[in-house]
Amino acid sequence: CVMEMWRKVTGESVPPSLTLEQKRLMEQVVAASSSTNIDQASGFYMLEKGAFPADTDLDATLELFRRSCFIHTTPREHAIAAATLASGGICPVTGERIFD
């Protein structure tokens, strides 16, 4: 789950949550976005340039991208996430290795 991974990367003890209204809006936007071409065009371009493995399910990847746009984040969380990546995958808040 994206929310759980974000919690680990940022060292937060409580994962962010969406309100019922945000969940409904997200479902509407994701459903409406499934027919848009810009995300698909970008996805196919990135696939062609080797940004994804050849066997990537582009539709599933685009749906994950669209859903991820609804995660509320703070500048502090972004700073911690950047520090986690910069430290080789170890969260500076918890000391937990997130990425190998």
Secondary structure, DSSP 8 states (H G I E B T S, - for coil): -HHHHHHHHHT-SS-----HHHHHHHHHHHHHHTT-SHHHHHHHHHHHTTSS-TT--HHHHHHHHHHHTT----HHHHHHHHHHHHTTSB-TTT--B---
